[in-house]
Amino acid sequence: MAILTILVVSVLAGLSMFAVRGAGNNQLEVYSWWTGPGEEDGLAAMAKTFEAANPGVRFVNAAVSGGAGSNAKAILASRLLANDPPDSYQRHAGLELLDDVRSGKVQDLTELYHEQGWTKVFPKGLVDNLTIDGRIYAVPVNIHRANLMWYSLKTLKDLGLPGPPKTWAEFLQQAEAIKAKGRTPLAVGPEWSQKHLLETVLLGELGADKYERLFNGGLSWLSPDVTAALGTFAKVLAASDVKSSAGDWQPQLDKVLSGSAVYAVMGDWSSSYLEQSKKLRWKTDYDVAASPGTDGVYDFLSDSFTLPTGARRPDLARKWLVECGSTAGQNLFNPLKGSIPARTDADAGLYKGYLGWALQQWRDPNTRIVGSLTHGVVANNAYNAEIDSALGLFVQHGDQGKFARTVEQQFRETQ
């Protein structure tokens, strides 16, 4: 069924692209997976501004829905293989783009960064994670945070808990009391959310420096520190509802809202769901804290855009990238999307509630920025896929040693 769905979407996308190519050349085709509430509105606002600034140019929104971006990525892969790229396309910032860089599918944007002064307004930790072999190939339009733990204030009060745990050891202590009262300590979702949880446990147990070394080859998965962190992850999983995990992240959070589960680890797109879909208020109905052990660390992911090799209108694509990186463009998009601007000089007054807190943390010069594993920053596509496979077996069978040996070997084989 999944293959058939992608084939059908591919055919429809192909017909759409035929229409685009036949409609003249005074247009910009931008490819993304932004079709949901908020993100679609943000893209539309940027498109309207782009057309106003470039009279006579039509902005073609070539977004493909479904599969949390997997459908869009599958179709994009076929277009890049056929040397038929859009004028710009979305990727997660970081090593998710490595394959495209190595195959020459995207253009170097380092000079554009210098021209626009972006290295001065994007934090160093972000620029470092955007840089591949000394060059930069994508422009981030937003920032999300991965290392967050969500909870209901009412549930914590009902259980007599003083607050969210500051370490994973404290979480495991709380978990015993929570289970004794018939609640689930931690709600989890599908496999990718379990990987998201692994990432936050590794970050909390290892610290930012060792976390980064783990993914750049400076720290072995077989080292004592990582062995201990994986042991903690196994205990955290055992305190979760992984055997009856939710089918997606929204129902994962719904368990927290209902009070059947106490905590959920998920990225900050959760705030948009809680506030816009569930009509809840931050600090009144729900709250959030850095995942245990990661206070002061910002585990980021970012949507970014590229200049593909062979784009029909590279001149317009460059103008689009300038808008993506501009203060005005990021302030148009992010309040609607439920994310924060990558720039540190955007108007903070536009970001309320959780987003205001997130922006304050992002801008704090003392905040340590690291990149997300699950969302494409610190591991290339091949290595990430191998981690997925090994983690699925680990969650099923609990063989920690086999997991560590496998991902250690696959790191060497996929670089």
Disulfide bonds with the S-S distance in Angstrom:
none
